[in-house]
Amino acid sequence: MEETPDAAGSAARVASLQARIEDALTTLVPEQEPPDLYEPVRYVLDGGGKRLRPLLVLLAAEAYGVPPDRAMPAALAVEVFHNFTLVHDDIMDHAATRRGRPTVHVRWDESTAILCGDYLLALAYDLLASTESPRLGPIVRRFHRMVAHLCEGQTLDKAFETRPEVTVVDYLHMIDRKTAALLEVSLELGGLLGGAGPEALEALQAMGRHMGRAFQIQDDLLDLVADDARWGKTIGGDLIEGKKTYLLLRTLERATGAERDWFARIVQEGGLPAGDVPEARARMEALGILDEARREVHRYTAAAIDTLQTLPDGPPRHALRWLLDRMQRRAH
């Protein structure tokens, strides 16, 4: 894939916006009583990350002439909401770490984590309500539709844990909700703030959906092949936990005979011994699953890039193009 036009300028633009997002998040929740609530909230918001979703809001809005200051409340809303989902997901998944740090329910306790998540959800809606726009009604309704889709996706993901048969098509349908929904709404909120018309909003929604599929398949791939210390997770953790990811489901669809039986036991026994992860990777490599996953990441990224042509040309669109390229190449 060719390099983004004015890559250096796009990188600088994204870095500048990331810094503004970090600064805003740092001061969003001041120290107040009781500390047992507000310390975990600040802990979550100070946890770092790529800040991809607020970047999408700011860049999409800027593409339609809305300056970052005006779009920042909506951008912060999606980032705060995203962090809320992570806190509650970690409880449901019994996750011990997040971004290389103890999860909230581990560092404090489960009740504190639930309250922390509840506060973050309310804060996200408060930020959204403070957005200055004549289209605030559609913005809030679109945000709530995203919440519904994400809850549907999480419900499907949990149901997959006990369903004996799950197809790749089922999986993609799930991640269109659990992963893509928030990416879609991030782009759409930027478009709504900028007065984008129905056709442009549909294109932004499609872009987010393609991004979501590319992002999740890349995440599934990195879980097995990442060699970057910043990954912050156990390599092969999804297989160890018996999670039905794109890689495992595609392997079960392609493998036959004894080879399929070897992978089927991961589902049947609820996970793979950690010592067998290198063998699983080698077997998937031999079946062509890892290369196929890389091609799918490339295909969905290319589809997302194609939709960029509907946005007004200029530095914000170039920065979005640069961001998509970096997402595809990420190592953590």
PERATA-V374989 format. One record per residue. RES is the residue in one letter. SS is DSSP state (H for helix, E for strand, L for the rest). PSI is psi in whole degrees, -180 to 180 (999 if undefined). NEAR is the number of other C-alpha atoms within 8 Angstrom. Layout:
res-><RES;RES>
ss-><SS;SS>
psi-><PSI;PSI>
near-><NEAR;NEAR>
//
This chain:
res-><M;E;E;T;P;D;A;A;G;S;A;A;R;V;A;S;L;Q;A;R;I;E;D;A;L;T;T;L;V;P;E;Q;E;P;P;D;L;Y;E;P;V;R;Y;V;L;D;G;G;G;K;R;L;R;P;L;L;V;L;L;A;A;E;A;Y;G;V;P;P;D;R;A;M;P;A;A;L;A;V;E;V;F;H;N;F;T;L;V;H;D;D;I;M;D;H;A;A;T;R;R;G;R;P;T;V;H;V;R;W;D;E;S;T;A;I;L;C;G;D;Y;L;L;A;L;A;Y;D;L;L;A;S;T;E;S;P;R;L;G;P;I;V;R;R;F;H;R;M;V;A;H;L;C;E;G;Q;T;L;D;K;A;F;E;T;R;P;E;V;T;V;V;D;Y;L;H;M;I;D;R;K;T;A;A;L;L;E;V;S;L;E;L;G;G;L;L;G;G;A;G;P;E;A;L;E;A;L;Q;A;M;G;R;H;M;G;R;A;F;Q;I;Q;D;D;L;L;D;L;V;A;D;D;A;R;W;G;K;T;I;G;G;D;L;I;E;G;K;K;T;Y;L;L;L;R;T;L;E;R;A;T;G;A;E;R;D;W;F;A;R;I;V;Q;E;G;G;L;P;A;G;D;V;P;E;A;R;A;R;M;E;A;L;G;I;L;D;E;A;R;R;E;V;H;R;Y;T;A;A;A;I;D;T;L;Q;T;L;P;D;G;P;P;R;H;A;L;R;W;L;L;D;R;M;Q;R;R;A;H>
ss-><L;L;L;L;L;L;H;H;H;H;H;H;H;H;H;H;H;H;H;H;H;H;H;H;H;H;L;L;L;L;L;L;L;L;H;H;H;H;H;H;H;H;H;H;H;L;L;L;L;L;L;H;H;H;H;H;H;H;H;H;H;H;H;L;L;L;L;H;H;H;H;H;H;H;H;H;H;H;H;H;H;H;H;H;H;H;H;H;H;H;H;H;H;L;L;L;E;E;L;L;E;E;L;H;H;H;H;L;L;H;H;H;H;H;H;H;H;H;H;H;H;H;H;H;H;H;H;H;H;L;L;L;L;L;L;H;H;H;H;H;H;H;H;H;H;H;H;H;H;H;H;H;H;H;H;H;H;H;H;H;L;L;L;L;L;L;L;H;H;H;H;H;H;H;H;H;H;H;L;H;H;H;H;H;H;H;H;H;H;H;H;H;H;L;L;L;L;H;H;H;H;H;H;H;H;H;H;H;H;H;H;H;H;H;H;H;H;H;H;H;H;H;H;H;H;L;L;L;H;H;H;L;L;L;L;L;H;H;H;H;H;L;L;L;L;H;H;H;H;H;H;H;H;H;L;L;H;H;H;H;H;H;H;H;H;H;H;H;L;L;L;L;L;H;H;H;H;H;H;H;H;H;H;H;H;H;H;L;H;H;H;H;H;H;H;H;H;H;H;H;H;H;H;H;H;H;H;H;H;H;L;L;L;L;H;H;H;H;H;H;H;H;H;H;H;H;H;H;H;L;L;L>
psi-><132;157;151;141;137;56;-41;-43;-39;-42;-42;-40;-46;-44;-40;-43;-39;-43;-40;-39;-46;-45;-43;-41;-36;-34;7;-38;100;165;129;175;145;144;-25;-19;-51;-26;-46;-37;-48;-36;-44;-48;-22;8;-1;-158;174;-18;38;-45;-47;-31;-41;-42;-50;-42;-39;-42;-43;-32;-28;20;10;122;154;-37;-40;-31;-10;-41;-42;-38;-44;-34;-46;-34;-42;-43;-43;-44;-34;-46;-36;-41;-46;-35;-42;-35;-49;-35;-2;38;136;-27;156;122;40;8;158;140;164;-43;-19;-45;-37;-102;173;-40;-42;-40;-40;-46;-39;-45;-42;-43;-43;-39;-47;-39;-38;-44;-35;-43;-42;-41;-23;0;130;110;139;-10;29;-38;-56;-34;-48;-41;-39;-38;-43;-36;-38;-44;-44;-46;-41;-40;-39;-44;-42;-38;-43;-42;-43;-38;-33;-25;-32;-4;126;-30;117;130;166;-38;-43;-44;-45;-38;-39;-46;-20;-26;-54;-41;-46;-27;-42;-32;-42;-50;-30;-47;-41;-39;-42;-43;-42;-41;-34;4;23;145;176;-42;-43;-39;-38;-39;-41;-38;-44;-40;-45;-38;-45;-41;-42;-43;-44;-44;-45;-41;-39;-40;-45;-40;-48;-31;-27;-29;-4;137;17;127;-23;-6;-39;13;165;127;130;14;-36;-42;-40;-38;-8;25;139;88;175;-44;-48;-43;-40;-35;-44;-31;-32;-39;155;164;-138;-31;-42;-39;-37;-42;-31;-29;-23;-41;-45;-36;1;24;171;136;139;-34;-15;-1;-46;-37;-40;-43;-45;-41;-42;-39;-44;-33;-10;11;-42;-41;-38;-41;-41;-40;-38;-40;-45;-42;-46;-33;-43;-39;-39;-42;-37;-36;-18;-23;-19;-15;153;138;148;179;-41;-41;-39;-37;-37;-41;-44;-41;-42;-42;-42;-35;-42;-32;1;150;1;999>
near-><2;3;7;9;5;7;11;6;9;13;10;8;9;11;8;8;10;11;8;8;12;8;8;9;11;10;7;6;9;5;7;6;7;6;8;8;11;13;9;13;13;10;8;9;11;8;7;7;5;5;10;6;12;15;12;14;16;15;13;15;18;13;15;12;7;11;9;9;5;9;15;11;11;13;15;14;14;13;12;13;11;9;12;13;9;8;15;11;8;12;11;7;6;6;9;8;9;9;10;8;6;9;12;13;13;9;7;9;9;10;7;13;15;10;9;14;14;9;9;13;11;8;10;14;9;9;12;11;8;7;11;6;6;5;8;10;7;7;10;10;8;9;9;8;8;11;8;8;11;13;10;11;14;11;8;9;9;8;8;10;8;6;7;6;4;10;9;9;6;8;11;9;8;13;13;13;14;14;13;15;15;13;14;14;13;14;14;13;12;16;15;12;12;12;7;10;6;6;6;11;12;8;11;13;12;11;14;15;13;13;14;14;15;15;11;10;12;12;8;12;13;10;13;11;9;11;6;7;5;6;10;8;9;6;8;11;10;12;12;12;9;12;10;12;9;11;12;10;12;11;13;11;7;7;9;8;6;6;8;11;9;8;12;9;11;12;12;7;8;9;13;13;7;7;5;8;12;7;7;9;10;8;8;11;10;7;9;8;12;10;8;8;13;10;8;10;14;10;9;12;14;8;10;14;11;7;12;11;8;7;10;8;9;7;9;12;14;14;15;11;11;13;9;12;11;8;8;12;6;6;8;7>
//
